[in-house]
Amino acid sequence: MKHILLTIALTAMILAPVSQVNADGSAANVVSVTSELKANPVLTSPDGRLVVSFDLADTESPTYSVQYDGKQMLEPSPIGIMLDMGAKPTLEGLPQGREAGWGDFTRGLKIVSINDTDEETAYELTRIKQASVCHAYIKRIIELTNEAKQTVFFEFRVSDNDIAIRYNVPEGRFRRSTRVLYENTGFRFPDGTTTFLTPQSDAMIGWQRSKPSYEEGYSNDGEMNVASQYGHGYTFPCLFHVGDRGWVLVSETGVDSRYCGSRLSDCVDNTYKVSFPLPDENNGNGTVSPAMRLPGSTPWRTITVGSDLKPIVETTVPWDHVEPLYETSHDYRFGRSAWSWIVWMDASCNWDDQVKYIDMAAEMHFEYILIDAGWDQNIGYEKMEELIKYANSKNVDVFLWYSSSGNWNDIIQSPINRMDNSIVRKKEMAWLEKVGVKGIKVDFWGGDKQQTMQLYEEVLSDADDHGLMVIFHGCTIPRGWERMYPNYVGSEAVLASENMSFGQGACNEEAFKATLHPFIRNTVGCMEFGGCFMNRVLNRANGGRGSRLVTGPVFQCCTEILFQNPIQNIAICPNNLSDAPALCMEWLKTVPTTWQQTRFIDGYPGKYIVLARQDLQGKWHVAAVNATDAPLTLNLDLSFLGAGQAQCYSDSAGPDFANPSLTELKIRDGKKCKLTVVPNGGVIVEK
Ligand code: CA
């Protein structure tokens, strides 16, 4: 379907559209705009509900705004970019002329042309929430010039619930590279909007000076216009509740070695702006201003909009507008993994304990074992070859842990200094391939500067040469990486399960956090949480002193459905084969980790969530967890499961809390199902 008519109708008074053909052969609707034109036609999503306006009426500050179903979701918000093209402004003002060095695209802009095309995105990707994606969007490229007669293109892509915006910078006559000084891209929310935000930490603080690592708390229906915890704004993704109008999720995607990771600033006058990394990140090494070869493009700034939370939870915008950066010759296999470190901690990365975990992984039919920090010293490279052979003999493959360091933290957990230097890294990866290792977990990264993004990309690219998958910990969020890098698995970038092993506070908050992540962190990328404990006490003895689980065993299983990551590192221990509910252990033997589709059913961040995922064999897995103090009674339309008997796993109330039940649930067409979820408990329905 072509969306030419609307544009024509809105512009016919001023100018005549000219039909042209794009380079790819599709029809384009090019509109030549006279310099008198300050405003331009609105851009409407294929279903007509999402509307983006771009406004140059105030020459000092171009803006865009967003409406959904006629309601204002973003008020006029700043847009623009400031580039360093080689010269600095003088006291007399901006340098003038064709090759003037100061690329100010934040004001004084004039529209040269507007080019709209109808596009469709279609791709397969079993590592995200939906295996097969296909939907339409409208692409609009606005060509603008500034007072120095320099050109920039603002690109908008609008699908039914998502907006992606980027800046495209052409080559200049004498300029083939540039540095981005700042972006003026902002998000101004209506009064009364509340926030679900996680702050950006100070750099070079925390464990062995390894922050920032996207491991902070969340505001929960917080207010705008308050200072962030560290005064550095917020890390993506950022969720906003625009009162009874709906919800907005702001993030970014398409960041690779050619840019830095960005974040949102603190809020001023209801407005958050895209901000670059902190100077102190990466031990102060490397610039905060990304540099690009020209022609070049910034990453996408994404805005997901809905009247309810369904489009937020189900969005695929992080992958819709990026492309694979290299082909792989490997057929990567996903699945479940056992890892001793999460409960048995550092001391367990030795031969005897790893054999126990390999045996358990085999009995649980898990595909992998992850051997965490210290293996090089406690087991050693030579004995590791033998251990890998043992694991393989039991049909278990191996992931090994590495530190990313480097000169950007003080980490002593080893191996260190194997991933930061390309000469050493290539040797190490050749050894990993030779001994049959299938993946690496690389921990403790230096932040979001372009220099660190380059290292992420180098590690991924080199690892693929050796058939290695990569998990990141102590790291930034992925930004489209599931599609961009075929051997990328997942990232921590969350206060993950380790915090429960470290202390009771995270156990007490587990349910609350579990009802945030599917709405926020996990909406934009794979989340390596590493949960599903079956110990009631999170230590080796499963008793005595240690943090105690306050959630039920079915709740724990629910996290395998709620938290999406194509390889799940599961926190069960060998003793759980005999001391955990057999129901849950049997369930874990077959739980899938890759999905055909994901469906948001019900919930509210911080209170409860009901989420359904359909596995690649067509079976549905519905998970519901309750973070409130009262039993949660749900009346759900589960007819998408199809009529018939479903299996229903439930945590029990009262003294039987640790003893879950399995019952049959009859699904009838057009009839709702009543489910009760106890506080801190979970329910799983499967069919
Ligand atoms: Ca961590």
Residues whose N, C-alpha, C, O or C-beta is under 5 A from the ligand:
A	BS01	CA	G474
